[in-house]
């Protein structure tokens, strides 16, 4: 059997708010309760297990490969929600997207400061 990522834990101050942010931004089904987690199911059988952290949160980076149509939808939700967004992982190019590798990419921050990237080309 090949090695596959099954899940990762996403630390949150408020697991409900973070799970809702991710599912709404990415157009995913509502997270499922699997105590002590809210499991956000991705299309490749991987889950983001959102858990309320007892202390300070170290921001992480989560990148999501999406289709061109899904990117349009994500960018539309970012724009409609008035969310700050950037073209780069260092947050130096505000209000823009990138066109790296012949695709498109955008970065936003979730409620806990995690860097969320949507990209159309790896």
C-alpha positions as CSV (number, residue, x, y, z in Angstrom):
1,X,0.0,0.0,0.0
2,X,1.5,3.4,-0.9
3,X,1.9,6.0,1.9
4,X,-1.0,8.5,1.9
5,X,-1.7,11.4,4.2
6,X,-4.9,10.5,6.1
7,X,-5.4,13.6,8.3
8,X,-3.7,16.4,10.1
9,X,-4.7,18.4,13.2
10,X,-5.4,22.1,12.8
11,X,-5.1,24.0,16.1
12,X,-7.8,26.6,16.6
13,X,-8.9,29.0,19.3
14,X,-12.5,28.2,18.3
15,X,-12.8,25.0,16.4
16,X,-16.3,25.9,15.1
17,X,-15.2,29.2,13.7
18,X,-12.1,27.7,12.0
19,X,-13.9,24.7,10.6
20,X,-16.7,27.0,9.3
21,X,-14.1,29.3,7.7
22,X,-12.4,26.4,5.9
23,X,-15.6,24.8,4.7
24,X,-17.1,28.0,3.5
25,X,-14.0,29.3,1.8
26,X,-13.3,26.0,0.0
27,X,-16.9,25.1,-0.7
28,X,-16.8,21.9,1.3
29,X,-19.5,20.0,3.2
30,X,-20.1,21.0,6.9
31,X,-17.4,19.5,9.2
32,X,-18.4,16.3,11.1
33,X,-18.0,15.9,14.8
34,X,-15.4,13.3,15.8
35,X,-14.6,14.4,19.4
36,X,-12.4,16.2,20.2
37,X,-12.3,17.3,16.5
38,X,-14.4,18.8,13.8
39,X,-13.3,16.9,10.7
40,X,-13.2,18.8,7.4
41,X,-13.4,16.3,4.6
42,X,-11.3,17.0,1.5
43,X,-11.9,15.4,-1.9
44,X,-8.9,13.1,-1.6
45,X,-10.0,11.3,1.6
46,X,-7.8,13.5,3.7
47,X,-9.4,15.3,6.7
48,X,-8.4,18.4,8.5
49,X,-9.2,17.6,12.1
50,X,-9.8,21.0,13.7
51,X,-9.3,21.0,17.5
52,X,-9.5,23.7,20.1
53,X,-6.0,24.3,21.3
54,X,-5.4,24.8,25.1
55,X,-2.7,27.4,24.5
56,X,-1.0,29.6,22.0
57,X,-1.3,28.6,18.3
58,X,1.7,28.5,16.0
59,X,0.4,29.4,12.5
60,X,0.8,26.7,9.9
61,X,0.5,26.7,6.1
62,X,-2.2,24.6,4.3
63,X,-2.2,24.5,0.5
64,X,-5.2,23.2,-1.5
65,X,-4.9,22.2,-5.1
66,X,-8.2,23.2,-6.9
67,X,-9.6,23.3,-10.4
68,X,-9.8,26.5,-12.4
69,X,-13.6,26.7,-11.7
70,X,-13.0,26.0,-8.0
71,X,-10.4,28.7,-7.9
72,X,-12.9,31.2,-9.4
73,X,-15.4,30.2,-6.7
74,X,-12.8,30.5,-3.8
75,X,-11.6,33.9,-5.1
76,X,-15.2,35.0,-5.4
77,X,-15.9,34.1,-1.8
78,X,-12.7,35.9,-0.7
79,X,-13.8,39.0,-2.6
80,X,-17.4,38.9,-1.5
81,X,-16.4,38.4,2.1
82,X,-13.9,41.3,1.9
83,X,-11.1,39.0,3.1
84,X,-7.6,40.3,2.8
85,X,-5.6,38.2,0.4
86,X,-2.2,38.1,-1.1
87,X,-0.3,36.7,-4.1
88,X,2.6,35.4,-2.0
89,X,3.3,33.4,1.1
90,X,5.2,36.3,2.7
91,X,2.1,38.5,2.5
92,X,4.0,41.2,0.5
93,X,1.6,41.5,-2.4
94,X,-1.9,42.4,-1.0
95,X,-5.0,42.3,-3.1
96,X,-3.4,40.2,-5.8
97,X,-3.2,36.6,-7.0
98,X,-0.2,34.9,-8.6
99,X,0.2,33.0,-11.9
100,X,3.0,30.7,-10.9
101,X,3.6,27.5,-13.0
102,X,1.0,28.6,-15.6
103,X,-1.8,28.5,-13.0
104,X,-3.2,30.8,-10.3
105,X,-2.8,31.0,-6.6
106,X,-4.0,33.1,-3.7
107,X,-3.3,33.2,0.1
108,X,-5.6,34.2,3.0
109,X,-5.3,33.9,6.7
110,X,-7.9,31.9,8.7
111,X,-9.2,33.2,12.1
112,X,-6.1,31.7,13.9
113,X,-3.5,33.1,11.5
114,X,-2.9,29.9,9.5
115,X,-1.9,30.6,5.9
116,X,-4.5,29.1,3.6
117,X,-3.4,28.8,-0.1
118,X,-5.6,27.8,-3.1
119,X,-3.6,27.0,-6.2
120,X,-4.5,25.5,-9.6
121,X,-1.0,24.1,-10.5
122,X,1.4,22.4,-8.1
